[in-house]
Amino acid sequence: MKQRNCATCLAIALGCAGLLLAQSDGHGLHGKVERIKVHGKALEGNLEGDSPDRDVSIYLPPSYATERSRRYPVIYLLHGYTDNDDLWFGSKPHFINVPSVTDKALASGAREMIIVMPNAYTAYQGSMYSSSATTGDWETFVTRDLVSYVDSHYRTIPEVAARGLAGHSMGGYGTVRIGMKNPDVFSSLYILSPCCMTANTNPKPSPKAEAIHSAAELATADFGTKAQLASAAAWSPNPKNPPLFFDLPYKDGEVQPAVIAKWAANAPLAMIDQYISNLRKMHAIAMDAGDKDEPIASTVRTLDQILTSYDIPHSFEIYPGNHVSGIADRVETKALPFFSKNLSFGHGTR
């Protein structure tokens, strides 16, 4: 687990935006981070009661403050379930520190880019980057509200060719789901250990999940139970079923085929054939997973096979590791160089 190097990440808080100043420790310049609020019109009125005003962490490369006429491509980075943007960009210890990792990648030859991560931690601890009345329309928030805000408030290159999408776990799921639907927004995808690629068509009834009726009860639930509730909120919303406003794939211990069908319809490996023409429009696609991260590694292999069967160019790797052990290294040595090579840096260049 990588910890932040205090000498290279010394921060000075400036105002409520939480601006972190770029500086040097004698080994090269470092980027700066802003944590801002972005209003999500697409998230207004969600039945979970989550605020539509979302925290967003933004990494600005070292030259951003000095080269004031320069514009930059943008990577939209999506975190995993139970995570938030501060666990990836802030001062709390976690398995990756995006500013530190990015500074290292730049020192090794990666090109300067803006990196944006929205906080998708919700009442059920994760949005699944999906669209429902219960969670809100996270797909539209990411592709329209967030992209529009960033393009209008930062010196981006506001073109499809200059936007990449990446994510880990739930964020990897979101990268596949959102990316294959929106080739008019993103041109390159890097998918890290994506969860939820296939649907469980024979779920085991969970009395624990059925017994939860409040946020307080949710807080004490185990990870698997919480994940079921978040999935239900995202994929089987029901505005007529208070207080949680979703349907589980079982009721009173009996499997509910109609709900299972809804969950299956949200599995990327089930829907991908509908979006092959969109995936062909992508400039570049890459994916990876740790060899000990099952069943995720198997679903990544299946995704590789599907893209190969359609002759869609992409890169694919299964590396030694589990679900989180290699993520910092993969972002530093694989994902950031991938976007450095494949995004447009202006004037038609890549």
C-alpha positions as a LaTeX table, in Angstrom:
\begin{tabular}{lrrr}
\hline
Residue & $x$ (\AA) & $y$ (\AA) & $z$ (\AA) \\
\hline
Met1 & 0.00 & 0.00 & 0.00 \\
Lys2 & 1.60 & 3.27 & $-1.10$ \\
Gln3 & 1.64 & 6.20 & 1.30 \\
Arg4 & 1.95 & 9.85 & 0.36 \\
Asn5 & 5.46 & 11.30 & 0.57 \\
Cys6 & 4.97 & 14.37 & 2.76 \\
Ala7 & 8.05 & 16.07 & 1.35 \\
Thr8 & 6.67 & 15.96 & $-2.18$ \\
Cys9 & 3.04 & 16.68 & $-1.35$ \\
Leu10 & 3.25 & 19.54 & 1.19 \\
Ala11 & $-0.08$ & 21.37 & 0.91 \\
Ile12 & $-1.18$ & 24.90 & 1.66 \\
Ala13 & $-4.94$ & 25.29 & 1.90 \\
Leu14 & $-6.23$ & 28.30 & 0.03 \\
Gly15 & $-9.89$ & 29.11 & 0.59 \\
Cys16 & $-12.81$ & 26.75 & 0.53 \\
Ala17 & $-11.73$ & 25.19 & $-2.77$ \\
Gly18 & $-8.87$ & 23.43 & $-0.96$ \\
Leu19 & $-6.17$ & 24.44 & $-3.44$ \\
Leu20 & $-2.87$ & 22.57 & $-3.15$ \\
Leu21 & 0.11 & 24.49 & $-4.52$ \\
Ala22 & 2.51 & 23.02 & $-7.06$ \\
Gln23 & 6.09 & 22.93 & $-5.80$ \\
Ser24 & 9.46 & 21.27 & $-6.15$ \\
Asp25 & 11.40 & 19.09 & $-3.73$ \\
Gly26 & 14.59 & 19.22 & $-5.73$ \\
His27 & 13.66 & 16.23 & $-7.88$ \\
Gly28 & 11.26 & 17.97 & $-10.25$ \\
Leu29 & 8.06 & 19.98 & $-10.28$ \\
His30 & 4.80 & 18.63 & $-8.97$ \\
Gly31 & 1.21 & 19.24 & $-9.96$ \\
Lys32 & $-1.43$ & 20.80 & $-7.76$ \\
Val33 & $-4.86$ & 19.63 & $-6.71$ \\
Glu34 & $-8.11$ & 21.52 & $-6.40$ \\
Arg35 & $-11.14$ & 20.03 & $-4.70$ \\
Ile36 & $-14.24$ & 21.82 & $-5.93$ \\
Lys37 & $-18.01$ & 21.39 & $-6.08$ \\
Val38 & $-19.80$ & 20.66 & $-9.34$ \\
His39 & $-23.58$ & 20.81 & $-9.52$ \\
Gly40 & $-25.16$ & 17.82 & $-11.23$ \\
Lys41 & $-28.44$ & 18.75 & $-12.84$ \\
Ala42 & $-28.74$ & 15.08 & $-13.80$ \\
Leu43 & $-28.60$ & 14.16 & $-10.11$ \\
Glu44 & $-31.34$ & 16.50 & $-8.94$ \\
Gly45 & $-34.30$ & 14.82 & $-7.24$ \\
Asn46 & $-32.62$ & 11.45 & $-6.68$ \\
Leu47 & $-34.65$ & 9.39 & $-4.21$ \\
Glu48 & $-31.63$ & 8.49 & $-2.07$ \\
Gly49 & $-31.47$ & 12.12 & $-1.00$ \\
Asp50 & $-27.86$ & 12.56 & $-2.08$ \\
Ser51 & $-26.73$ & 16.10 & $-2.79$ \\
Pro52 & $-26.50$ & 16.94 & $-6.51$ \\
Asp53 & $-23.53$ & 19.16 & $-5.63$ \\
Arg54 & $-20.61$ & 16.76 & $-5.86$ \\
Asp55 & $-17.04$ & 17.04 & $-4.64$ \\
Val56 & $-14.59$ & 16.76 & $-7.52$ \\
Ser57 & $-10.81$ & 16.45 & $-7.24$ \\
Ile58 & $-8.76$ & 17.89 & $-10.09$ \\
Tyr59 & $-5.05$ & 17.41 & $-10.71$ \\
Leu60 & $-3.47$ & 20.28 & $-12.63$ \\
Pro61 & $-0.05$ & 19.54 & $-14.16$ \\
Pro62 & 3.07 & 21.48 & $-13.16$ \\
Ser63 & 3.04 & 23.89 & $-16.10$ \\
Tyr64 & $-0.64$ & 24.82 & $-15.68$ \\
Ala65 & 0.11 & 27.78 & $-13.40$ \\
Thr66 & 2.89 & 29.25 & $-15.54$ \\
Glu67 & 1.98 & 28.49 & $-19.18$ \\
Arg68 & $-1.27$ & 30.39 & $-19.13$ \\
Ser69 & $-2.07$ & 30.05 & $-22.82$ \\
Arg70 & $-1.54$ & 26.30 & $-22.89$ \\
Arg71 & $-4.43$ & 23.83 & $-23.01$ \\
Tyr72 & $-4.44$ & 20.23 & $-21.86$ \\
Pro73 & $-6.21$ & 16.93 & $-22.55$ \\
Val74 & $-8.28$ & 15.52 & $-19.68$ \\
Ile75 & $-8.52$ & 12.08 & $-18.10$ \\
Tyr76 & $-11.79$ & 11.44 & $-16.25$ \\
Leu77 & $-10.94$ & 8.91 & $-13.54$ \\
Leu78 & $-13.64$ & 6.92 & $-11.71$ \\
His79 & $-13.05$ & 5.41 & $-8.25$ \\
Gly80 & $-14.39$ & 2.14 & $-6.86$ \\
Tyr81 & $-17.20$ & 1.13 & $-4.53$ \\
Thr82 & $-16.98$ & 2.53 & $-0.95$ \\
Asp83 & $-14.19$ & 4.86 & $-2.15$ \\
Asn84 & $-14.34$ & 8.59 & $-2.80$ \\
Asp85 & $-12.17$ & 11.12 & $-4.58$ \\
Asp86 & $-10.39$ & 12.18 & $-1.38$ \\
Leu87 & $-9.14$ & 8.63 & $-0.83$ \\
Trp88 & $-7.43$ & 8.87 & $-4.22$ \\
Phe89 & $-6.34$ & 12.52 & $-4.20$ \\
Gly90 & $-6.34$ & 13.67 & $-0.58$ \\
Ser91 & $-4.40$ & 13.19 & 2.63 \\
Lys92 & $-5.99$ & 9.93 & 3.80 \\
Pro93 & $-3.85$ & 6.80 & 3.33 \\
His94 & $-5.07$ & 4.49 & 0.58 \\
Phe95 & $-3.74$ & 2.09 & $-2.02$ \\
Ile96 & $-3.11$ & 4.91 & $-4.51$ \\
Asn97 & $-2.24$ & 8.59 & $-4.32$ \\
Val98 & $-3.04$ & 10.04 & $-7.73$ \\
Pro99 & $-0.99$ & 13.27 & $-7.43$ \\
Ser100 & 2.12 & 11.39 & $-6.32$ \\
Val101 & 1.68 & 8.67 & $-8.94$ \\
Thr102 & 1.13 & 11.26 & $-11.67$ \\
Asp103 & 4.21 & 13.26 & $-10.66$ \\
Lys104 & 6.27 & 10.06 & $-10.91$ \\
Ala105 & 4.82 & 9.26 & $-14.32$ \\
Leu106 & 5.67 & 12.76 & $-15.56$ \\
Ala107 & 9.23 & 12.35 & $-14.30$ \\
Ser108 & 9.42 & 9.14 & $-16.33$ \\
Gly109 & 8.25 & 10.79 & $-19.54$ \\
Ala110 & 4.45 & 10.89 & $-19.44$ \\
Arg111 & 2.91 & 14.04 & $-20.89$ \\
Glu112 & 1.08 & 16.65 & $-18.86$ \\
Met113 & $-2.68$ & 16.17 & $-18.56$ \\
Ile114 & $-5.50$ & 17.30 & $-16.30$ \\
Ile115 & $-7.03$ & 14.47 & $-14.24$ \\
Val116 & $-10.59$ & 14.74 & $-12.89$ \\
Met117 & $-12.29$ & 12.47 & $-10.35$ \\
Pro118 & $-15.88$ & 13.02 & $-9.13$ \\
Asn119 & $-16.98$ & 11.80 & $-5.70$ \\
Ala120 & $-19.44$ & 8.98 & $-6.43$ \\
Tyr121 & $-19.85$ & 7.92 & $-2.79$ \\
Thr122 & $-23.61$ & 7.90 & $-2.16$ \\
Ala123 & $-26.14$ & 6.91 & 0.49 \\
Tyr124 & $-25.44$ & 3.29 & $-0.49$ \\
Gln125 & $-21.68$ & 3.97 & $-0.71$ \\
Gly126 & $-21.47$ & 3.94 & $-4.49$ \\
Ser127 & $-23.44$ & 5.08 & $-7.53$ \\
Met128 & $-22.36$ & 2.28 & $-9.90$ \\
Tyr129 & $-22.09$ & 5.19 & $-12.41$ \\
Ser130 & $-25.53$ & 4.13 & $-13.62$ \\
Ser131 & $-28.82$ & 5.91 & $-14.22$ \\
Ser132 & $-31.88$ & 5.45 & $-12.03$ \\
Ala133 & $-34.51$ & 7.49 & $-10.26$ \\
Thr134 & $-33.06$ & 6.29 & $-6.98$ \\
Thr135 & $-29.38$ & 7.13 & $-7.46$ \\
Gly136 & $-29.79$ & 9.86 & $-10.06$ \\
Asp137 & $-28.49$ & 9.86 & $-13.62$ \\
Trp138 & $-24.78$ & 9.38 & $-13.08$ \\
Glu139 & $-24.10$ & 8.62 & $-16.72$ \\
Thr140 & $-25.33$ & 12.05 & $-17.74$ \\
Phe141 & $-23.61$ & 13.70 & $-14.78$ \\
Val142 & $-20.24$ & 12.35 & $-15.89$ \\
Thr143 & $-20.64$ & 12.82 & $-19.64$ \\
Arg144 & $-22.48$ & 16.16 & $-19.69$ \\
Asp145 & $-22.56$ & 18.04 & $-16.38$ \\
Leu146 & $-19.00$ & 17.27 & $-15.33$ \\
Val147 & $-17.37$ & 17.51 & $-18.75$ \\
Ser148 & $-19.17$ & 20.78 & $-19.46$ \\
Tyr149 & $-18.08$ & 22.27 & $-16.14$ \\
Val150 & $-14.45$ & 21.24 & $-16.56$ \\
Asp151 & $-14.29$ & 22.52 & $-20.14$ \\
Ser152 & $-15.77$ & 25.87 & $-19.11$ \\
His153 & $-13.64$ & 26.42 & $-15.98$ \\
Tyr154 & $-10.24$ & 24.97 & $-16.93$ \\
Arg155 & $-7.91$ & 25.26 & $-19.90$ \\
Thr156 & $-8.84$ & 21.97 & $-21.51$ \\
Ile157 & $-8.72$ & 20.94 & $-25.13$ \\
Pro158 & $-12.51$ & 20.65 & $-25.49$ \\
Glu159 & $-12.48$ & 17.89 & $-28.07$ \\
Val160 & $-13.38$ & 14.20 & $-28.02$ \\
Ala161 & $-9.86$ & 13.30 & $-29.11$ \\
Ala162 & $-8.48$ & 14.99 & $-25.99$ \\
Arg163 & $-10.71$ & 13.20 & $-23.45$ \\
Gly164 & $-9.97$ & 9.85 & $-21.86$ \\
Leu165 & $-11.98$ & 7.78 & $-19.39$ \\
Ala166 & $-10.51$ & 5.36 & $-16.85$ \\
Gly167 & $-11.62$ & 3.69 & $-13.64$ \\
His168 & $-10.98$ & 0.94 & $-11.12$ \\
Ser169 & $-13.43$ & $-1.73$ & $-9.88$ \\
Met170 & $-16.84$ & 0.01 & $-9.80$ \\
Gly171 & $-15.06$ & 2.73 & $-11.74$ \\
Gly172 & $-13.86$ & 0.15 & $-14.26$ \\
Tyr173 & $-17.46$ & $-0.94$ & $-14.67$ \\
Gly174 & $-18.39$ & 2.71 & $-15.15$ \\
Thr175 & $-15.65$ & 3.14 & $-17.73$ \\
Val176 & $-17.00$ & 0.27 & $-19.84$ \\
Arg177 & $-20.65$ & 1.26 & $-19.37$ \\
Ile178 & $-20.22$ & 4.98 & $-20.00$ \\
Gly179 & $-17.44$ & 4.69 & $-22.53$ \\
Met180 & $-19.17$ & 2.35 & $-24.95$ \\
Lys181 & $-22.27$ & 4.55 & $-24.93$ \\
Asn182 & $-20.46$ & 7.85 & $-25.48$ \\
Pro183 & $-17.87$ & 7.82 & $-28.26$ \\
Asp184 & $-18.90$ & 11.45 & $-28.87$ \\
Val185 & $-17.44$ & 12.39 & $-25.47$ \\
Phe186 & $-14.42$ & 10.09 & $-24.88$ \\
Ser187 & $-11.90$ & 8.75 & $-27.39$ \\
Ser188 & $-9.78$ & 6.43 & $-25.24$ \\
Leu189 & $-10.61$ & 4.01 & $-22.42$ \\
Tyr190 & $-8.41$ & 2.35 & $-19.78$ \\
Ile191 & $-10.30$ & $-0.25$ & $-17.73$ \\
Leu192 & $-8.74$ & $-1.34$ & $-14.42$ \\
Ser193 & $-10.10$ & $-4.46$ & $-12.69$ \\
Pro194 & $-13.75$ & $-3.79$ & $-13.57$ \\
Cys195 & $-16.40$ & $-5.26$ & $-11.29$ \\
Cys196 & $-19.93$ & $-6.32$ & $-12.17$ \\
Met197 & $-19.26$ & $-7.26$ & $-15.79$ \\
Thr198 & $-21.63$ & $-10.24$ & $-15.65$ \\
Ala199 & $-24.93$ & $-10.63$ & $-13.85$ \\
Asn200 & $-25.63$ & $-13.21$ & $-11.18$ \\
Thr201 & $-28.73$ & $-14.88$ & $-12.58$ \\
Asn202 & $-29.12$ & $-17.15$ & $-9.59$ \\
Pro203 & $-28.66$ & $-14.92$ & $-6.54$ \\
Lys204 & $-28.78$ & $-16.38$ & $-3.09$ \\
Pro205 & $-31.48$ & $-14.69$ & $-0.96$ \\
Ser206 & $-30.03$ & $-12.50$ & 1.78 \\
Pro207 & $-32.10$ & $-11.99$ & 4.92 \\
Lys208 & $-29.53$ & $-9.35$ & 5.93 \\
Ala209 & $-30.25$ & $-7.25$ & 2.86 \\
Glu210 & $-34.02$ & $-7.60$ & 3.21 \\
Ala211 & $-33.81$ & $-6.54$ & 6.86 \\
Ile212 & $-32.23$ & $-3.15$ & 6.10 \\
His213 & $-34.65$ & $-0.23$ & 6.01 \\
Ser214 & $-32.54$ & 2.77 & 7.07 \\
Ala215 & $-29.15$ & 4.41 & 6.67 \\
Ala216 & $-28.26$ & 3.46 & 10.25 \\
Glu217 & $-28.88$ & $-0.22$ & 9.53 \\
Leu218 & $-26.89$ & 0.06 & 6.30 \\
Ala219 & $-23.89$ & 1.48 & 8.17 \\
Thr220 & $-23.48$ & $-1.71$ & 10.19 \\
Ala221 & $-23.92$ & $-4.10$ & 7.24 \\
Asp222 & $-21.11$ & $-6.18$ & 5.75 \\
Phe223 & $-19.53$ & $-5.27$ & 2.41 \\
Gly224 & $-21.48$ & $-7.82$ & 0.37 \\
Thr225 & $-24.83$ & $-6.67$ & 1.75 \\
Lys226 & $-24.00$ & $-3.03$ & 1.08 \\
Ala227 & $-22.96$ & $-3.87$ & $-2.48$ \\
Gln228 & $-26.29$ & $-5.64$ & $-3.10$ \\
Leu229 & $-28.21$ & $-2.60$ & $-1.92$ \\
Ala230 & $-26.14$ & $-0.23$ & $-4.05$ \\
Ser231 & $-26.67$ & $-2.47$ & $-7.07$ \\
Ala232 & $-30.41$ & $-2.57$ & $-6.45$ \\
Ala233 & $-30.56$ & 1.22 & $-6.14$ \\
Ala234 & $-28.73$ & 1.56 & $-9.46$ \\
Trp235 & $-30.29$ & $-1.25$ & $-11.50$ \\
Ser236 & $-33.73$ & $-2.00$ & $-10.06$ \\
Pro237 & $-35.07$ & 1.32 & $-8.77$ \\
Asn238 & $-38.68$ & 1.50 & $-7.64$ \\
Pro239 & $-40.10$ & 4.93 & $-6.75$ \\
Lys240 & $-43.18$ & 3.19 & $-5.33$ \\
Asn241 & $-41.21$ & 1.12 & $-2.82$ \\
Pro242 & $-40.21$ & 3.37 & 0.10 \\
Pro243 & $-38.18$ & 3.92 & 2.19 \\
Leu244 & $-35.22$ & 2.70 & 0.08 \\
Phe245 & $-36.92$ & 2.98 & $-3.33$ \\
Phe246 & $-35.56$ & $-0.16$ & $-4.98$ \\
Asp247 & $-36.36$ & $-3.84$ & $-5.44$ \\
Leu248 & $-33.99$ & $-6.62$ & $-4.46$ \\
Pro249 & $-33.67$ & $-9.71$ & $-6.69$ \\
Tyr250 & $-35.51$ & $-11.70$ & $-4.01$ \\
Lys251 & $-38.46$ & $-10.98$ & $-1.73$ \\
Asp252 & $-39.33$ & $-12.91$ & 1.41 \\
Gly253 & $-36.64$ & $-15.36$ & 0.34 \\
Glu254 & $-38.14$ & $-15.91$ & $-3.12$ \\
Val255 & $-36.16$ & $-15.04$ & $-6.25$ \\
Gln256 & $-37.71$ & $-12.27$ & $-8.38$ \\
Pro257 & $-37.04$ & $-13.07$ & $-12.07$ \\
Ala258 & $-38.12$ & $-9.63$ & $-13.31$ \\
Val259 & $-35.57$ & $-7.92$ & $-11.05$ \\
Ile260 & $-32.83$ & $-10.37$ & $-12.03$ \\
Ala261 & $-33.56$ & $-9.52$ & $-15.66$ \\
Lys262 & $-33.04$ & $-5.82$ & $-14.89$ \\
Trp263 & $-29.69$ & $-6.54$ & $-13.28$ \\
Ala264 & $-28.63$ & $-8.70$ & $-16.22$ \\
Ala265 & $-29.54$ & $-5.89$ & $-18.61$ \\
Asn266 & $-27.00$ & $-3.69$ & $-16.83$ \\
Ala267 & $-24.10$ & $-6.14$ & $-17.15$ \\
Pro268 & $-21.58$ & $-4.83$ & $-19.73$ \\
Leu269 & $-20.80$ & $-8.25$ & $-21.15$ \\
Ala270 & $-24.53$ & $-8.71$ & $-21.81$ \\
Met271 & $-25.01$ & $-5.33$ & $-23.48$ \\
Ile272 & $-21.70$ & $-4.91$ & $-25.29$ \\
Asp273 & $-22.89$ & $-6.36$ & $-28.62$ \\
Gln274 & $-25.31$ & $-3.43$ & $-28.90$ \\
Tyr275 & $-22.42$ & $-0.95$ & $-28.81$ \\
Ile276 & $-19.86$ & $-2.50$ & $-31.13$ \\
Ser277 & $-20.23$ & 0.32 & $-33.66$ \\
Asn278 & $-19.49$ & 2.81 & $-30.87$ \\
Leu279 & $-16.45$ & 0.87 & $-29.69$ \\
Arg280 & $-15.10$ & 0.87 & $-33.23$ \\
Lys281 & $-15.04$ & 4.68 & $-33.01$ \\
Met282 & $-12.69$ & 4.61 & $-30.03$ \\
His283 & $-9.12$ & 5.63 & $-30.78$ \\
Ala284 & $-7.71$ & 3.29 & $-28.13$ \\
Ile285 & $-8.92$ & 0.77 & $-25.53$ \\
Ala286 & $-6.88$ & $-0.99$ & $-22.83$ \\
Met287 & $-7.80$ & $-3.25$ & $-19.93$ \\
Asp288 & $-6.09$ & $-5.21$ & $-17.20$ \\
Ala289 & $-6.61$ & $-7.12$ & $-13.94$ \\
Gly290 & $-4.58$ & $-8.98$ & $-11.34$ \\
Asp291 & $-4.27$ & $-12.74$ & $-11.78$ \\
Lys292 & $-5.50$ & $-13.34$ & $-8.23$ \\
Asp293 & $-8.52$ & $-11.06$ & $-8.69$ \\
Glu294 & $-11.21$ & $-13.59$ & $-9.54$ \\
Pro295 & $-13.81$ & $-13.61$ & $-10.97$ \\
Ile296 & $-12.83$ & $-10.18$ & $-12.29$ \\
Ala297 & $-9.76$ & $-11.44$ & $-14.17$ \\
Ser298 & $-11.96$ & $-13.98$ & $-15.97$ \\
Thr299 & $-14.46$ & $-11.33$ & $-17.04$ \\
Val300 & $-11.61$ & $-9.18$ & $-18.38$ \\
Arg301 & $-10.44$ & $-12.17$ & $-20.40$ \\
Thr302 & $-13.97$ & $-12.51$ & $-21.76$ \\
Leu303 & $-14.07$ & $-8.82$ & $-22.69$ \\
Asp304 & $-10.76$ & $-9.28$ & $-24.50$ \\
Gln305 & $-12.23$ & $-12.24$ & $-26.40$ \\
Ile306 & $-15.34$ & $-10.30$ & $-27.40$ \\
Leu307 & $-13.37$ & $-7.32$ & $-28.70$ \\
Thr308 & $-11.01$ & $-9.68$ & $-30.52$ \\
Ser309 & $-13.92$ & $-11.49$ & $-32.15$ \\
Tyr310 & $-15.12$ & $-8.15$ & $-33.56$ \\
Asp311 & $-11.59$ & $-7.15$ & $-34.65$ \\
Ile312 & $-11.60$ & $-4.12$ & $-32.38$ \\
Pro313 & $-8.01$ & $-3.09$ & $-31.61$ \\
His314 & $-7.18$ & $-3.03$ & $-27.90$ \\
Ser315 & $-4.54$ & $-4.03$ & $-25.40$ \\
Phe316 & $-5.07$ & $-6.54$ & $-22.60$ \\
Glu317 & $-2.98$ & $-7.81$ & $-19.70$ \\
Ile318 & $-3.37$ & $-10.07$ & $-16.69$ \\
Tyr319 & $-0.59$ & $-9.18$ & $-14.25$ \\
Pro320 & 0.55 & $-10.68$ & $-10.91$ \\
Gly321 & $-1.61$ & $-9.17$ & $-8.16$ \\
Asn322 & $-4.96$ & $-8.93$ & $-6.44$ \\
His323 & $-7.76$ & $-6.37$ & $-6.70$ \\
Val324 & $-5.80$ & $-3.42$ & $-5.31$ \\
Ser325 & $-2.15$ & $-4.44$ & $-4.97$ \\
Gly326 & $-1.03$ & $-3.21$ & $-8.37$ \\
Ile327 & $-3.30$ & $-0.25$ & $-9.02$ \\
Ala328 & $-0.85$ & 2.56 & $-8.16$ \\
Asp329 & 1.80 & 0.96 & $-10.36$ \\
Arg330 & $-0.65$ & 0.31 & $-13.20$ \\
Val331 & $-1.82$ & 3.91 & $-13.24$ \\
Glu332 & 1.76 & 5.20 & $-13.13$ \\
Thr333 & 3.40 & 2.85 & $-15.63$ \\
Lys334 & 0.52 & 1.81 & $-17.87$ \\
Ala335 & $-2.56$ & 4.05 & $-17.81$ \\
Leu336 & $-0.86$ & 7.45 & $-17.84$ \\
Pro337 & 1.60 & 6.47 & $-20.60$ \\
Phe338 & $-1.38$ & 5.00 & $-22.51$ \\
Phe339 & $-3.21$ & 8.33 & $-22.42$ \\
Ser340 & 0.03 & 10.21 & $-23.16$ \\
Lys341 & 0.28 & 8.22 & $-26.37$ \\
Asn342 & $-3.36$ & 8.22 & $-27.40$ \\
Leu343 & $-4.96$ & 11.53 & $-26.40$ \\
Ser344 & $-4.72$ & 14.62 & $-28.57$ \\
Phe345 & $-2.48$ & 17.38 & $-27.24$ \\
Gly346 & $-3.75$ & 19.99 & $-29.65$ \\
His347 & $-3.31$ & 20.85 & $-33.32$ \\
Gly348 & $-4.15$ & 17.29 & $-34.33$ \\
Thr349 & $-1.22$ & 15.81 & $-32.43$ \\
Arg350 & $-1.20$ & 12.70 & $-30.26$ \\
\hline
\end{tabular}
